[in-house]
Structures are given as C-alpha cells and as structure tokens.
Amino acid sequence: MRKIKEIVLWVFRWIFLIPVYIYKYAISPLTPASCRHIPTCSEYAVQAIKIHGPFKGFLLAVRRISRCNPWGTEGYDPVPPKEEPKRKS
C-alpha cells in the first residue's frame, strides 16, 4: 500500500512540475526579466513541489505568485522548510 501511495505522489508531482518546466524553459526566455523575488517564481514552484509534495507545494507556489505584483513583496523569499511530524511521547 505504501508503494502505491509513493507512485501516486510521484505521478502528481510530475503533473504539477511539467507545466512549470515548460514555462521556465520555453516561455520565460522569450519575455523580459521582471521577477521581483529570489528565487524566481518558477524556481520557487519547483522547490516547493519537491520539498512539500504536489499539493502543498502547489498551494505555496500559488501564494507566492499572487504576491508577485507591483504592490506585492520583493527580495529574498525562500521556500519554508518542511515541518517534521511531531512524535507522540
């Protein structure tokens, strides 16, 4: 059962990563550089999905992209670290 869960998560991870990679390598080079954050929003999305998984990573990426506007934030904005589950004592 655990193996099936890992395979499903892997498939969903790639379903979310493929559009980001298409944007990052096919569309982004054709547009002028205008990112207000470090790392860029596309790199942030890739890192968030790889660290937090496809669902939470996607939500973190959407939240970051929503802040990328003329009145939004700017500067260094790393992906938050993954919280380890708390152990029951």
mmCIF file of the C-alpha atoms, coordinates in Angstrom:
data_MODEL
# 
_entry.id   MODEL 
# 
loop_
_atom_site.group_PDB 
_atom_site.id 
_atom_site.type_symbol 
_atom_site.label_atom_id 
_atom_site.label_alt_id 
_atom_site.label_comp_id 
_atom_site.label_asym_id 
_atom_site.label_entity_id 
_atom_site.label_seq_id 
_atom_site.pdbx_PDB_ins_code 
_atom_site.Cartn_x 
_atom_site.Cartn_y 
_atom_site.Cartn_z 
_atom_site.occupancy 
_atom_site.B_iso_or_equiv 
_atom_site.pdbx_formal_charge 
_atom_site.auth_seq_id 
_atom_site.auth_comp_id 
_atom_site.auth_asym_id 
_atom_site.auth_atom_id 
_atom_site.pdbx_PDB_model_num 
ATOM 1  C CA . MET A 1 1  ? 0.000  0.000  0.000   1.00 0.00 ? 1  MET A CA 1 
ATOM 2  C CA . ARG A 1 2  ? 2.851  2.381  0.824   1.00 0.00 ? 2  ARG A CA 1 
ATOM 3  C CA . LYS A 1 3  ? 4.455  1.751  -2.578  1.00 0.00 ? 3  LYS A CA 1 
ATOM 4  C CA . ILE A 1 4  ? 1.193  2.679  -4.328  1.00 0.00 ? 4  ILE A CA 1 
ATOM 5  C CA . LYS A 1 5  ? 0.998  5.938  -2.360  1.00 0.00 ? 5  LYS A CA 1 
ATOM 6  C CA . GLU A 1 6  ? 4.575  6.810  -3.363  1.00 0.00 ? 6  GLU A CA 1 
ATOM 7  C CA . ILE A 1 7  ? 3.819  6.119  -7.034  1.00 0.00 ? 7  ILE A CA 1 
ATOM 8  C CA . VAL A 1 8  ? 0.655  8.247  -6.950  1.00 0.00 ? 8  VAL A CA 1 
ATOM 9  C CA . LEU A 1 9  ? 2.533  11.139 -5.307  1.00 0.00 ? 9  LEU A CA 1 
ATOM 10 C CA . TRP A 1 10 ? 5.323  10.817 -7.883  1.00 0.00 ? 10 TRP A CA 1 
ATOM 11 C CA . VAL A 1 11 ? 2.790  10.995 -10.728 1.00 0.00 ? 11 VAL A CA 1 
ATOM 12 C CA . PHE A 1 12 ? 1.057  14.042 -9.239  1.00 0.00 ? 12 PHE A CA 1 
ATOM 13 C CA . ARG A 1 13 ? 4.420  15.713 -8.607  1.00 0.00 ? 13 ARG A CA 1 
ATOM 14 C CA . TRP A 1 14 ? 5.258  15.433 -12.289 1.00 0.00 ? 14 TRP A CA 1 
ATOM 15 C CA . ILE A 1 15 ? 1.772  16.562 -13.337 1.00 0.00 ? 15 ILE A CA 1 
ATOM 16 C CA . PHE A 1 16 ? 2.456  19.806 -11.441 1.00 0.00 ? 16 PHE A CA 1 
ATOM 17 C CA . LEU A 1 17 ? 6.139  20.120 -12.446 1.00 0.00 ? 17 LEU A CA 1 
ATOM 18 C CA . ILE A 1 18 ? 5.801  19.648 -16.213 1.00 0.00 ? 18 ILE A CA 1 
ATOM 19 C CA . PRO A 1 19 ? 3.884  22.924 -16.800 1.00 0.00 ? 19 PRO A CA 1 
ATOM 20 C CA . VAL A 1 20 ? 6.401  24.799 -14.628 1.00 0.00 ? 20 VAL A CA 1 
ATOM 21 C CA . TYR A 1 21 ? 9.318  23.374 -16.616 1.00 0.00 ? 21 TYR A CA 1 
ATOM 22 C CA . ILE A 1 22 ? 7.572  24.237 -19.903 1.00 0.00 ? 22 ILE A CA 1 
ATOM 23 C CA . TYR A 1 23 ? 7.131  27.817 -18.705 1.00 0.00 ? 23 TYR A CA 1 
ATOM 24 C CA . LYS A 1 24 ? 10.651 28.019 -17.292 1.00 0.00 ? 24 LYS A CA 1 
ATOM 25 C CA . TYR A 1 25 ? 12.476 26.757 -20.389 1.00 0.00 ? 25 TYR A CA 1 
ATOM 26 C CA . ALA A 1 26 ? 10.140 27.627 -23.300 1.00 0.00 ? 26 ALA A CA 1 
ATOM 27 C CA . ILE A 1 27 ? 8.150  30.745 -22.384 1.00 0.00 ? 27 ILE A CA 1 
ATOM 28 C CA . SER A 1 28 ? 10.238 32.610 -19.802 1.00 0.00 ? 28 SER A CA 1 
ATOM 29 C CA . PRO A 1 29 ? 13.309 33.081 -22.059 1.00 0.00 ? 29 PRO A CA 1 
ATOM 30 C CA . LEU A 1 30 ? 11.079 34.917 -24.566 1.00 0.00 ? 30 LEU A CA 1 
ATOM 31 C CA . THR A 1 31 ? 9.940  37.524 -22.038 1.00 0.00 ? 31 THR A CA 1 
ATOM 32 C CA . PRO A 1 32 ? 11.982 40.267 -20.361 1.00 0.00 ? 32 PRO A CA 1 
ATOM 33 C CA . ALA A 1 33 ? 13.315 39.540 -16.876 1.00 0.00 ? 33 ALA A CA 1 
ATOM 34 C CA . SER A 1 34 ? 10.943 41.118 -14.393 1.00 0.00 ? 34 SER A CA 1 
ATOM 35 C CA . CYS A 1 35 ? 10.965 38.875 -11.340 1.00 0.00 ? 35 CYS A CA 1 
ATOM 36 C CA . ARG A 1 36 ? 10.844 40.702 -8.019  1.00 0.00 ? 36 ARG A CA 1 
ATOM 37 C CA . HIS A 1 37 ? 11.909 37.740 -5.879  1.00 0.00 ? 37 HIS A CA 1 
ATOM 38 C CA . ILE A 1 38 ? 14.889 35.488 -5.373  1.00 0.00 ? 38 ILE A CA 1 
ATOM 39 C CA . PRO A 1 39 ? 14.491 32.631 -6.242  1.00 0.00 ? 39 PRO A CA 1 
ATOM 40 C CA . THR A 1 40 ? 12.271 33.303 -9.238  1.00 0.00 ? 40 THR A CA 1 
ATOM 41 C CA . CYS A 1 41 ? 8.645  32.220 -9.012  1.00 0.00 ? 41 CYS A CA 1 
ATOM 42 C CA . SER A 1 42 ? 9.193  29.259 -11.328 1.00 0.00 ? 42 SER A CA 1 
ATOM 43 C CA . GLU A 1 43 ? 12.200 28.039 -9.338  1.00 0.00 ? 43 GLU A CA 1 
ATOM 44 C CA . TYR A 1 44 ? 10.233 28.582 -6.115  1.00 0.00 ? 44 TYR A CA 1 
ATOM 45 C CA . ALA A 1 45 ? 7.402  26.421 -7.513  1.00 0.00 ? 45 ALA A CA 1 
ATOM 46 C CA . VAL A 1 46 ? 9.816  23.612 -8.414  1.00 0.00 ? 46 VAL A CA 1 
ATOM 47 C CA . GLN A 1 47 ? 11.455 23.703 -4.973  1.00 0.00 ? 47 GLN A CA 1 
ATOM 48 C CA . ALA A 1 48 ? 8.115  23.898 -3.141  1.00 0.00 ? 48 ALA A CA 1 
ATOM 49 C CA . ILE A 1 49 ? 6.680  20.915 -5.022  1.00 0.00 ? 49 ILE A CA 1 
ATOM 50 C CA . LYS A 1 50 ? 9.832  18.850 -4.471  1.00 0.00 ? 50 LYS A CA 1 
ATOM 51 C CA . ILE A 1 51 ? 10.076 19.710 -0.747  1.00 0.00 ? 51 ILE A CA 1 
ATOM 52 C CA . HIS A 1 52 ? 6.415  19.753 0.317   1.00 0.00 ? 52 HIS A CA 1 
ATOM 53 C CA . GLY A 1 53 ? 4.844  17.418 -2.217  1.00 0.00 ? 53 GLY A CA 1 
ATOM 54 C CA . PRO A 1 54 ? 2.499  18.188 -5.091  1.00 0.00 ? 54 PRO A CA 1 
ATOM 55 C CA . PHE A 1 55 ? -0.484 19.574 -3.217  1.00 0.00 ? 55 PHE A CA 1 
ATOM 56 C CA . LYS A 1 56 ? 1.015  21.770 -0.508  1.00 0.00 ? 56 LYS A CA 1 
ATOM 57 C CA . GLY A 1 57 ? 3.832  22.758 -2.880  1.00 0.00 ? 57 GLY A CA 1 
ATOM 58 C CA . PHE A 1 58 ? 1.294  23.885 -5.475  1.00 0.00 ? 58 PHE A CA 1 
ATOM 59 C CA . LEU A 1 59 ? -0.544 25.974 -2.866  1.00 0.00 ? 59 LEU A CA 1 
ATOM 60 C CA . LEU A 1 60 ? 2.734  27.575 -1.731  1.00 0.00 ? 60 LEU A CA 1 
ATOM 61 C CA . ALA A 1 61 ? 3.592  28.385 -5.357  1.00 0.00 ? 61 ALA A CA 1 
ATOM 62 C CA . VAL A 1 62 ? 0.167  29.941 -5.993  1.00 0.00 ? 62 VAL A CA 1 
ATOM 63 C CA . ARG A 1 63 ? 0.528  32.040 -2.834  1.00 0.00 ? 63 ARG A CA 1 
ATOM 64 C CA . ARG A 1 64 ? 3.972  33.216 -3.966  1.00 0.00 ? 64 ARG A CA 1 
ATOM 65 C CA . ILE A 1 65 ? 2.792  34.071 -7.490  1.00 0.00 ? 65 ILE A CA 1 
ATOM 66 C CA . SER A 1 66 ? -0.114 36.053 -6.038  1.00 0.00 ? 66 SER A CA 1 
ATOM 67 C CA . ARG A 1 67 ? 2.419  38.224 -4.169  1.00 0.00 ? 67 ARG A CA 1 
ATOM 68 C CA . CYS A 1 68 ? 4.358  38.918 -7.373  1.00 0.00 ? 68 CYS A CA 1 
ATOM 69 C CA . ASN A 1 69 ? 2.728  42.156 -8.487  1.00 0.00 ? 69 ASN A CA 1 
ATOM 70 C CA . PRO A 1 70 ? 3.679  45.853 -8.487  1.00 0.00 ? 70 PRO A CA 1 
ATOM 71 C CA . TRP A 1 71 ? 2.271  46.315 -4.966  1.00 0.00 ? 71 TRP A CA 1 
ATOM 72 C CA . GLY A 1 72 ? 3.490  42.972 -3.616  1.00 0.00 ? 72 GLY A CA 1 
ATOM 73 C CA . THR A 1 73 ? 6.647  41.884 -1.873  1.00 0.00 ? 73 THR A CA 1 
ATOM 74 C CA . GLU A 1 74 ? 10.156 41.678 -3.271  1.00 0.00 ? 74 GLU A CA 1 
ATOM 75 C CA . GLY A 1 75 ? 13.561 40.337 -2.293  1.00 0.00 ? 75 GLY A CA 1 
ATOM 76 C CA . TYR A 1 76 ? 14.756 37.038 -0.905  1.00 0.00 ? 76 TYR A CA 1 
ATOM 77 C CA . ASP A 1 77 ? 11.831 34.692 -0.249  1.00 0.00 ? 77 ASP A CA 1 
ATOM 78 C CA . PRO A 1 78 ? 12.907 31.043 0.164   1.00 0.00 ? 78 PRO A CA 1 
ATOM 79 C CA . VAL A 1 79 ? 10.628 28.034 0.340   1.00 0.00 ? 79 VAL A CA 1 
ATOM 80 C CA . PRO A 1 80 ? 9.791  27.335 4.005   1.00 0.00 ? 80 PRO A CA 1 
ATOM 81 C CA . PRO A 1 81 ? 11.342 24.135 5.343   1.00 0.00 ? 81 PRO A CA 1 
ATOM 82 C CA . LYS A 1 82 ? 9.189  21.070 5.689   1.00 0.00 ? 82 LYS A CA 1 
ATOM 83 C CA . GLU A 1 83 ? 7.887  20.590 9.211   1.00 0.00 ? 83 GLU A CA 1 
ATOM 84 C CA . GLU A 1 84 ? 8.603  17.182 10.641  1.00 0.00 ? 84 GLU A CA 1 
ATOM 85 C CA . PRO A 1 85 ? 5.594  15.428 12.181  1.00 0.00 ? 85 PRO A CA 1 
ATOM 86 C CA . LYS A 1 86 ? 5.545  15.659 15.945  1.00 0.00 ? 86 LYS A CA 1 
ATOM 87 C CA . ARG A 1 87 ? 6.191  12.415 17.775  1.00 0.00 ? 87 ARG A CA 1 
ATOM 88 C CA . LYS A 1 88 ? 3.732  11.217 20.344  1.00 0.00 ? 88 LYS A CA 1 
ATOM 89 C CA . SER A 1 89 ? 5.519  10.626 23.624  1.00 0.00 ? 89 SER A CA 1 
# 
